[in-house]
Amino acid sequence: MTKGTPSMGKMVKKTHIRCRRCGRRSYHVQKKRCASCGFGETARMRGYNWNKRTHD
């Protein structure tokens, strides 16, 4: 029942792998969804208005 350093050695599982659509290492293996482009959940590219660049 050790919670410190020995437990940290077991945290070597991959959570994200390379996405087939955007190519970034953002595809979550268990959720089956890309955190960057949204692949796996929707046909549209993931994007938000707060992330859009404005040209002045």
ZIURSUL-V605441 format. One record per backbone hydrogen bond with DSSP energy under -0.5 kcal/mol. NH is the residue of the N-H (numbers start at 1). CO is the residue of the C=O. If there is no record, write none. Layout:
BEGIN
NH_CO + NH_CO
END
This chain:
BEGIN
7_4 + 8_4 + 8_5 + 9_5 + 9_6 + 10_7 + 11_8 + 12_10 + 17_27 + 19_24 + 23_19 + 26_24 + 27_17 + 28_26 + 28_33 + 29_15 + 32_28 + 33_28 + 34_39 + 35_26 + 38_34 + 41_38 + 42_38 + 46_37 + 51_48 + 52_49 + 56_54
END
